[in-house]
Amino acid sequence: MLFTTERPAKLLINNTSGDKVMRGTTEVEADSLITFNNVVIKEVTSHFRHGCVFLVVAPIDASYIQPLIIGNVVIKARKVMTEGNPRKIPKHSEDEI
C-alpha cells in the first residue's frame, strides 16, 4: 500500500490519470518469508506535497503483526530514450552475422 506523507496520511489507490497506482504482485500468501516480484508504482512522487510517500507492507487478517513502514520513498519518471540510445541492445542470432 502507498500512503501520502501528509497529516493525516491518505491511502493512494488511483494515480492522477485514474489508473491504479500499483501494478504487479501486490498480494502474497506465505507463512514466514515473503517476496514481492514485479511491483510497479505508476505515479511519480513529485506530484505530492513532500515529494515522497510511505510504502506499507501489512497483513490482511493478522492484527498481531505490525506493518512494515518504509518512509521517504521517492519515485522518479523514466528517462526518455532517443533512437540513437536504445534501452536494450538487440541480440543477433548466428544466422544474421
N, CA, C and O atoms as a MOPAC input file, in Angstrom:
PM7 MOZYME 1SCF
protein

 N      0.84000 1    -1.16600 1     0.00000 1
 C      0.00000 1     0.00000 1     0.00000 1
 C      0.89200 1     1.23800 1     0.00000 1
 O      1.99700 1     1.22400 1     0.54200 1
 N      0.40600 1     2.28100 1    -0.60000 1
 C      1.11600 1     3.55800 1    -0.60900 1
 C      0.28400 1     4.59500 1     0.12000 1
 O     -0.93000 1     4.67700 1    -0.06800 1
 N      0.94700 1     5.38800 1     0.95500 1
 C      0.29400 1     6.45900 1     1.68900 1
 C      1.05300 1     7.75400 1     1.44800 1
 O      2.27000 1     7.73600 1     1.25800 1
 N      0.34900 1     8.86600 1     1.45400 1
 C      0.99400 1    10.16900 1     1.35100 1
 C      1.67400 1    10.49000 1     2.68300 1
 O      1.35400 1     9.88800 1     3.70800 1
 N      2.60600 1    11.43100 1     2.66600 1
 C      3.30400 1    11.81500 1     3.89100 1
 C      2.62000 1    12.98400 1     4.59400 1
 O      3.14800 1    13.52100 1     5.56800 1
 N      1.45900 1    13.37300 1     4.10800 1
 C      0.71300 1    14.45700 1     4.74900 1
 C      0.10700 1    13.96800 1     6.05300 1
 O      0.08100 1    12.76800 1     6.32600 1
 N     -0.37900 1    14.90400 1     6.85600 1
 C     -1.10200 1    14.54700 1     8.08000 1
 C     -2.53400 1    14.98200 1     7.94800 1
 O     -2.76900 1    16.17700 1     7.77100 1
 N     -3.48800 1    14.12600 1     8.01800 1
 C     -3.38800 1    12.67700 1     8.13800 1
 C     -2.98200 1    12.04200 1     6.81400 1
 O     -3.26800 1    12.57300 1     5.74100 1
 N     -2.31100 1    10.89600 1     6.90900 1
 C     -1.85100 1    10.19300 1     5.70500 1
 C     -3.05100 1     9.64800 1     4.94200 1
 O     -4.01000 1     9.16200 1     5.54300 1
 N     -2.99200 1     9.73100 1     3.61300 1
 C     -4.08400 1     9.25800 1     2.76600 1
 C     -3.60900 1     8.06100 1     1.96200 1
 O     -2.50200 1     8.06600 1     1.42300 1
 N     -4.44100 1     7.04200 1     1.88200 1
 C     -4.14100 1     5.85800 1     1.09300 1
 C     -4.25000 1     6.20700 1    -0.38300 1
 O     -5.24500 1     6.79000 1    -0.81300 1
 N     -3.22500 1     5.85200 1    -1.16500 1
 C     -3.23500 1     6.11600 1    -2.60100 1
 C     -3.73800 1     4.87600 1    -3.32200 1
 O     -3.10900 1     3.82000 1    -3.26700 1
 N     -4.86300 1     5.00500 1    -3.99100 1
 C     -5.44600 1     3.88900 1    -4.74300 1
 C     -5.31600 1     4.15000 1    -6.23600 1
 O     -4.92400 1     3.26400 1    -6.99600 1
 N     -5.64700 1     5.36700 1    -6.65600 1
 C     -5.57300 1     5.74500 1    -8.07000 1
 C     -4.55400 1     6.85400 1    -8.25500 1
 O     -4.34800 1     7.67900 1    -7.36500 1
 N     -3.90600 1     6.86700 1    -9.44300 1
 C     -2.97000 1     7.94900 1    -9.73400 1
 C     -3.72100 1     9.11800 1   -10.36100 1
 O     -4.95000 1     9.09100 1   -10.43500 1
 N     -3.01300 1    10.13100 1   -10.80800 1
 C     -3.66000 1    11.34300 1   -11.30700 1
 C     -4.44700 1    11.10900 1   -12.59400 1
 O     -5.35600 1    11.87800 1   -12.90600 1
 N     -4.10600 1    10.04800 1   -13.35200 1
 C     -4.85500 1     9.76400 1   -14.57600 1
 C     -6.01800 1     8.80700 1   -14.34100 1
 O     -6.73500 1     8.48200 1   -15.28800 1
 N     -6.22600 1     8.34700 1   -13.11400 1
 C     -7.36200 1     7.50000 1   -12.78200 1
 C     -7.06700 1     6.01500 1   -12.80000 1
 O     -7.95800 1     5.22100 1   -12.49700 1
 N     -5.83500 1     5.59900 1   -13.14800 1
 C     -5.45100 1     4.18600 1   -13.12900 1
 C     -5.04300 1     3.79000 1   -11.72100 1
 O     -4.81300 1     4.64300 1   -10.86500 1
 N     -4.95400 1     2.46200 1   -11.48600 1
 C     -4.46000 1     2.00100 1   -10.19300 1
 C     -3.01500 1     2.43300 1   -10.02600 1
 O     -2.23500 1     2.39900 1   -10.97700 1
 N     -2.65900 1     2.84200 1    -8.80500 1
 C     -1.32400 1     3.39100 1    -8.56000 1
 C     -0.26700 1     2.29300 1    -8.49500 1
 O      0.90200 1     2.55900 1    -8.77700 1
 N     -0.64800 1     1.05500 1    -8.12900 1
 C      0.30300 1    -0.05500 1    -8.06100 1
 C     -0.16000 1    -1.17200 1    -8.97800 1
 O     -1.35200 1    -1.45800 1    -9.09900 1
 N      0.83500 1    -1.80500 1    -9.63100 1
 C      0.53900 1    -2.89700 1   -10.54000 1
 C      1.53600 1    -4.01200 1   -10.26600 1
 O      2.65200 1    -3.74700 1    -9.81900 1
 N      1.15600 1    -5.23500 1   -10.52500 1
 C      2.05500 1    -6.36500 1   -10.33300 1
 C      1.63200 1    -7.21100 1    -9.14900 1
 O      0.45300 1    -7.27300 1    -8.80200 1
 N      2.60900 1    -7.86400 1    -8.53400 1
 C      2.35500 1    -8.75600 1    -7.40600 1
 C      2.26400 1    -7.92100 1    -6.13600 1
 O      3.28000 1    -7.60300 1    -5.51900 1
 N      1.04100 1    -7.56700 1    -5.75000 1
 C      0.86600 1    -6.73800 1    -4.55300 1
 C      0.31000 1    -7.52100 1    -3.37600 1
 O      0.30300 1    -7.01700 1    -2.25300 1
 N     -0.16100 1    -8.75100 1    -3.60700 1
 C     -0.64800 1    -9.60200 1    -2.51900 1
 C      0.00700 1   -10.96500 1    -2.63400 1
 O      0.04100 1   -11.56100 1    -3.71100 1
 N      0.53600 1   -11.46300 1    -1.50200 1
 C      1.24100 1   -12.73800 1    -1.46900 1
 C      0.78000 1   -13.50900 1    -0.24500 1
 O      0.60500 1   -12.93400 1     0.83000 1
 N      0.58100 1   -14.83100 1    -0.41000 1
 C      0.27100 1   -15.69100 1     0.73200 1
 C      1.52000 1   -16.48200 1     1.07900 1
 O      2.10800 1   -17.13100 1     0.21400 1
 N      1.93100 1   -16.43100 1     2.35500 1
 C      3.12100 1   -17.15100 1     2.79900 1
 C      3.04600 1   -17.36100 1     4.30100 1
 O      2.21300 1   -16.76400 1     4.98400 1
 N      3.93000 1   -18.22300 1     4.81000 1
 C      3.97200 1   -18.49500 1     6.24300 1
 C      4.92500 1   -17.56600 1     6.98200 1
 O      4.57500 1   -17.03500 1     8.03600 1
 N      6.12100 1   -17.36400 1     6.44500 1
 C      7.07100 1   -16.53300 1     7.18100 1
 C      7.81200 1   -15.55700 1     6.28800 1
 O      7.86500 1   -14.36900 1     6.60500 1
 N      8.38300 1   -16.01000 1     5.18900 1
 C      9.17800 1   -15.16400 1     4.31700 1
 C      8.37500 1   -14.83800 1     3.06700 1
 O      7.84600 1   -15.73300 1     2.40700 1
 N      8.28700 1   -13.55500 1     2.74800 1
 C      7.53200 1   -13.15900 1     1.55900 1
 C      8.41600 1   -12.32600 1     0.64700 1
 O      9.32700 1   -11.63600 1     1.10300 1
 N      8.13600 1   -12.40100 1    -0.64000 1
 C      8.80700 1   -11.55900 1    -1.62000 1
 C      7.75600 1   -11.00600 1    -2.56400 1
 O      6.78600 1   -11.68400 1    -2.90400 1
 N      7.95900 1    -9.78200 1    -2.97600 1
 C      7.07400 1    -9.14300 1    -3.93700 1
 C      7.85800 1    -8.95500 1    -5.23000 1
 O      8.74700 1    -8.10800 1    -5.31000 1
 N      7.52400 1    -9.74200 1    -6.22700 1
 C      8.19000 1    -9.64600 1    -7.52300 1
 C      7.36900 1    -8.77000 1    -8.44800 1
 O      6.14000 1    -8.83800 1    -8.46200 1
 N      8.05600 1    -7.95200 1    -9.21500 1
 C      7.42000 1    -7.13800 1   -10.25200 1
 C      6.35400 1    -6.18800 1    -9.72200 1
 O      5.23900 1    -6.16100 1   -10.24400 1
 N      6.67100 1    -5.42400 1    -8.71400 1
 C      5.76600 1    -4.39100 1    -8.23000 1
 C      6.10300 1    -3.10100 1    -8.97700 1
 O      7.25200 1    -2.65900 1    -8.98600 1
 N      5.09200 1    -2.50700 1    -9.59700 1
 C      5.28400 1    -1.28900 1   -10.37000 1
 C      4.42400 1    -0.19300 1    -9.75100 1
 O      3.22400 1    -0.37800 1    -9.54700 1
 N      5.03700 1     0.94100 1    -9.45600 1
 C      4.30900 1     2.09900 1    -8.94600 1
 C      4.18200 1     3.08400 1   -10.09300 1
 O      5.18200 1     3.54800 1   -10.64200 1
 N      2.94100 1     3.40100 1   -10.45200 1
 C      2.68500 1     4.20500 1   -11.64600 1
 C      2.35300 1     5.65700 1   -11.32200 1
 O      1.42100 1     6.22800 1   -11.88800 1
 N      3.10900 1     6.24400 1   -10.42100 1
 C      2.92700 1     7.65200 1   -10.07000 1
 C      4.25500 1     8.19200 1    -9.57600 1
 O      4.91600 1     7.55000 1    -8.76000 1
 N      4.65700 1     9.35000 1   -10.05000 1
 C      5.89000 1     9.96600 1    -9.55700 1
 C      5.57400 1    10.76100 1    -8.29800 1
 O      4.49200 1    11.33200 1    -8.16400 1
 N      6.52900 1    10.79100 1    -7.38200 1
 C      6.26400 1    11.43800 1    -6.09600 1
 C      6.39100 1    12.94800 1    -6.15200 1
 O      6.06100 1    13.62300 1    -5.17700 1
 N      6.85600 1    13.49800 1    -7.26000 1
 C      6.92700 1    14.95900 1    -7.35500 1
 C      5.52800 1    15.57800 1    -7.41000 1
 O      5.39200 1    16.78900 1    -7.23400 1
 N      4.49600 1    14.78300 1    -7.64800 1
 C      3.12000 1    15.28000 1    -7.65500 1
 C      2.56500 1    15.47900 1    -6.24300 1
 O      1.48700 1    16.05000 1    -6.08300 1
 N      3.28100 1    15.02000 1    -5.22400 1
 C      2.80000 1    15.10500 1    -3.84900 1
 C      3.51700 1    16.21200 1    -3.09200 1
 O      4.58400 1    16.67000 1    -3.50100 1
 N      2.93200 1    16.62700 1    -2.00700 1
 C      3.39200 1    17.79500 1    -1.26100 1
 C      4.84200 1    17.68800 1    -0.81100 1
 O      5.60800 1    18.62500 1    -1.03700 1
 N      5.24900 1    16.60400 1    -0.19100 1
 C      6.60500 1    16.49000 1     0.34000 1
 C      7.55900 1    15.78400 1    -0.61700 1
 O      8.74400 1    15.65300 1    -0.31200 1
 N      7.07400 1    15.33000 1    -1.75700 1
 C      7.92700 1    14.69300 1    -2.74800 1
 C      8.28400 1    13.25500 1    -2.45300 1
 O      9.18400 1    12.70200 1    -3.08600 1
 N      7.59500 1    12.63200 1    -1.50100 1
 C      7.84400 1    11.22800 1    -1.19200 1
 C      6.56700 1    10.61000 1    -0.63400 1
 O      5.60700 1    11.31600 1    -0.32600 1
 N      6.56700 1     9.28800 1    -0.50900 1
 C      5.40800 1     8.55700 1     0.01200 1
 C      5.89700 1     7.50900 1     1.00900 1
 O      7.09700 1     7.26500 1     1.13200 1
 N      4.95000 1     6.89400 1     1.71700 1
 C      5.22000 1     5.76200 1     2.59600 1
 C      4.80000 1     4.49700 1     1.87200 1
 O      3.68900 1     4.42200 1     1.34700 1
 N      5.67800 1     3.49800 1     1.84000 1
 C      5.34400 1     2.18200 1     1.32500 1
 C      5.08500 1     1.29600 1     2.52700 1
 O      5.95700 1     1.14000 1     3.38200 1
 N      3.88100 1     0.70300 1     2.60400 1
 C      3.47800 1    -0.06500 1     3.77700 1
 C      3.18000 1    -1.49900 1     3.35900 1
 O      2.41800 1    -1.74400 1     2.42300 1
 N      3.79600 1    -2.44300 1     4.07200 1
 C      3.51600 1    -3.87000 1     3.88500 1
 C      2.82500 1    -4.33100 1     5.15400 1
 O      3.39700 1    -4.27000 1     6.24200 1
 N      1.57400 1    -4.80000 1     5.00700 1
 C      0.78700 1    -5.17100 1     6.18300 1
 C     -0.01800 1    -6.43600 1     5.89000 1
 O     -0.47900 1    -6.63000 1     4.76500 1
 N     -0.19000 1    -7.29400 1     6.89300 1
 C     -1.04200 1    -8.47900 1     6.70300 1
 C     -2.51200 1    -8.07600 1     6.71300 1
 O     -2.89000 1    -7.06600 1     7.30800 1
 N     -3.32600 1    -8.87300 1     6.05200 1
 C     -4.74400 1    -8.54700 1     5.95200 1
 C     -5.50500 1    -8.97600 1     7.20500 1
 O     -6.26500 1    -8.18600 1     7.76400 1
 N     -5.31100 1   -10.21700 1     7.65200 1
 C     -6.13300 1   -10.75000 1     8.74500 1
 C     -5.37500 1   -10.98800 1    10.03900 1
 O     -5.90700 1   -11.64700 1    10.93300 1
 N     -4.17200 1   -10.48700 1    10.17600 1
 C     -3.38500 1   -10.73200 1    11.38200 1
 C     -3.05300 1    -9.40200 1    12.04900 1
 O     -2.04500 1    -8.77300 1    11.72800 1
 N     -3.89900 1    -8.98000 1    12.97100 1
 C     -3.68800 1    -7.68500 1    13.62500 1
 C     -2.54600 1    -7.71900 1    14.63000 1
 O     -2.07800 1    -6.66600 1    15.06500 1
 N     -2.08400 1    -8.91900 1    15.01000 1
 C     -0.98100 1    -9.02600 1    15.96100 1
 C      0.38200 1    -8.80100 1    15.29600 1
 O      1.38900 1    -8.68300 1    15.99500 1
 N      0.43100 1    -8.74200 1    13.96500 1
 C      1.66700 1    -8.46200 1    13.24200 1
 C      1.68900 1    -6.97800 1    12.87400 1
 O      0.76200 1    -6.47900 1    12.23700 1
 N      2.74200 1    -6.28300 1    13.27400 1
 C      2.84000 1    -4.86700 1    12.96300 1
 C      3.22300 1    -4.67000 1    11.50200 1
 O      3.99100 1    -5.46200 1    10.95600 1
 N      2.70300 1    -3.63100 1    10.86300 1
 C      3.05400 1    -3.38800 1     9.46200 1
 C      4.48300 1    -2.88400 1     9.32600 1
 O      5.01900 1    -2.23700 1    10.22500 1
 N      5.08800 1    -3.19400 1     8.18300 1
 C      6.40300 1    -2.66800 1     7.84300 1
 C      6.17500 1    -1.36700 1     7.09000 1
 O      5.53800 1    -1.36700 1     6.03700 1
 N      6.68600 1    -0.25700 1     7.61500 1
 C      6.50200 1     1.05900 1     7.00600 1
 C      7.86100 1     1.55200 1     6.52000 1
 O      8.78600 1     1.74400 1     7.30900 1
 N      7.96500 1     1.75300 1     5.21500 1
 C      9.19000 1     2.26600 1     4.61500 1
 C      8.91800 1     3.71600 1     4.23800 1
 O      8.09100 1     3.99400 1     3.36900 1
 N      9.60400 1     4.62200 1     4.88200 1
 C      9.35900 1     6.04400 1     4.67100 1
 C     10.27100 1     6.65600 1     3.63000 1
 O     11.28000 1     6.07000 1     3.23800 1
 N      9.90000 1     7.83900 1     3.19200 1
 C     10.68100 1     8.63700 1     2.24600 1
 C     10.99600 1     7.89900 1     0.95300 1
 O     12.12300 1     7.94900 1     0.46100 1
 N     10.00000 1     7.21600 1     0.40600 1
 C     10.15700 1     6.52800 1    -0.87300 1
 C      9.95300 1     7.54800 1    -1.98500 1
 O      8.92400 1     8.22100 1    -2.03700 1
 N     10.93800 1     7.66100 1    -2.87800 1
 C     10.88000 1     8.61000 1    -3.98300 1
 C     10.79000 1     7.82700 1    -5.28300 1
 O     11.60300 1     6.93500 1    -5.52600 1
 N      9.81100 1     8.14900 1    -6.12200 1
 C      9.63600 1     7.51200 1    -7.42100 1
 C      9.82500 1     8.57100 1    -8.48300 1
 O      9.13200 1     9.58800 1    -8.49700 1
 N     10.77600 1     8.32200 1    -9.38000 1
 C     11.05800 1     9.26600 1   -10.45400 1
 C     10.58900 1     8.68400 1   -11.77600 1
 O     10.41500 1     7.47200 1   -11.90700 1
 N     10.38600 1     9.55900 1   -12.75800 1
 C      9.95600 1     9.12600 1   -14.07800 1
 C     11.12500 1     8.48800 1   -14.81300 1
 O     12.28900 1     8.76200 1   -14.52300 1
 N     10.78900 1     7.63600 1   -15.76800 1
 C     11.82100 1     7.02800 1   -16.61000 1
 C     12.41500 1     8.08200 1   -17.52200 1
 O     11.74800 1     9.04600 1   -17.89600 1
 N     13.67000 1     7.88700 1   -17.87500 1
 C     14.29700 1     8.77600 1   -18.84500 1
 C     13.80400 1     8.39800 1   -20.23200 1
 O     13.67400 1     7.21600 1   -20.55000 1
 N     13.53200 1     9.39400 1   -21.05000 1
 C     13.07700 1     9.15000 1   -22.40500 1
 C     14.29400 1     8.80700 1   -23.25200 1
 O     15.27500 1     9.55000 1   -23.29400 1
 N     14.21000 1     7.66800 1   -23.92300 1
 C     15.32200 1     7.21300 1   -24.76000 1
 C     15.12200 1     7.69200 1   -26.18800 1
 O     14.00300 1     7.69200 1   -26.70100 1
 N     16.20200 1     8.09700 1   -26.82000 1
 C     16.15200 1     8.50600 1   -28.22100 1
 C     16.52200 1     7.32000 1   -29.10100 1
 O     16.92900 1     6.27600 1   -28.59000 1
 N     16.38600 1     7.46500 1   -30.41900 1
 C     16.70200 1     6.36600 1   -31.33000 1
 C     18.17900 1     6.02200 1   -31.30200 1
 O     18.53000 1     4.85300 1   -31.46400 1
 N     19.03900 1     6.97500 1   -31.10600 1
 C     20.46900 1     6.73700 1   -31.06600 1
 C     20.94000 1     6.08400 1   -29.78000 1
 O     22.07200 1     5.60500 1   -29.71400 1
 N     20.09600 1     6.05500 1   -28.75700 1
 C     20.45200 1     5.49100 1   -27.46700 1
 C     19.38500 1     4.46900 1   -27.06700 1
 O     18.51200 1     4.78800 1   -26.26000 1
 N     19.43200 1     3.24800 1   -27.61200 1
 C     18.37700 1     2.27800 1   -27.30700 1
 C     18.46600 1     1.77900 1   -25.87200 1
 O     19.54800 1     1.69800 1   -25.29000 1
 N     17.32000 1     1.45200 1   -25.32000 1
 C     17.26600 1     0.95000 1   -23.95000 1
 C     17.93600 1    -0.42100 1   -23.86100 1
 O     18.74400 1    -0.66300 1   -22.96400 1
 N     17.60000 1    -1.31800 1   -24.79300 1
 C     18.20400 1    -2.64000 1   -24.81400 1
 C     18.88400 1    -2.85200 1   -26.15600 1
 O     18.36600 1    -2.45600 1   -27.20000 1
 N     20.02400 1    -3.46800 1   -26.11300 1
 C     20.72600 1    -3.77500 1   -27.35100 1
 C     20.19900 1    -5.11100 1   -27.85700 1
 O     20.27200 1    -6.10500 1   -27.13500 1
 N     19.66800 1    -5.16400 1   -29.08300 1
 C     19.10500 1    -6.42400 1   -29.57200 1
 C     20.19900 1    -7.46500 1   -29.76900 1
 O     21.30900 1    -7.15700 1   -30.20300 1
 N     19.85200 1    -8.71500 1   -29.43500 1
 C     20.79600 1    -9.81600 1   -29.61800 1
 C     20.62500 1   -10.35100 1   -31.03200 1
 O     19.50400 1   -10.53500 1   -31.50600 1
 N     21.74400 1   -10.59800 1   -31.69800 1
 C     21.70500 1   -11.12800 1   -33.04500 1
 C     21.92300 1   -12.63300 1   -32.99700 1
 O     22.74500 1   -13.13000 1   -32.22800 1
 N     21.18400 1   -13.34200 1   -33.81900 1
 C     21.39500 1   -14.78900 1   -33.89700 1
 C     22.58900 1   -15.06900 1   -34.79800 1
 O     23.06000 1   -14.18000 1   -35.50800 1
 N     23.07200 1   -16.28900 1   -34.76900 1
 C     24.25000 1   -16.64600 1   -35.55400 1
 C     23.97900 1   -16.58700 1   -37.05700 1
 O     24.90800 1   -16.39300 1   -37.84100 1
 N     22.71800 1   -16.75300 1   -37.46700 1
 C     22.36800 1   -16.72500 1   -38.88400 1
 C     22.51800 1   -15.33700 1   -39.46800 1
 O     22.82500 1   -15.19900 1   -40.65300 1
 N     22.30700 1   -14.29800 1   -38.66100 1
 C     22.35100 1   -12.92800 1   -39.16800 1
 C     23.77600 1   -12.40600 1   -39.31100 1
 O     24.00800 1   -11.46400 1   -40.06900 1
 N     24.72500 1   -12.99100 1   -38.60700 1
 C     26.09900 1   -12.48200 1   -38.61000 1
 C     26.89100 1   -12.99900 1   -39.75700 1
 O     28.06700 1   -12.66100 1   -39.89800 1

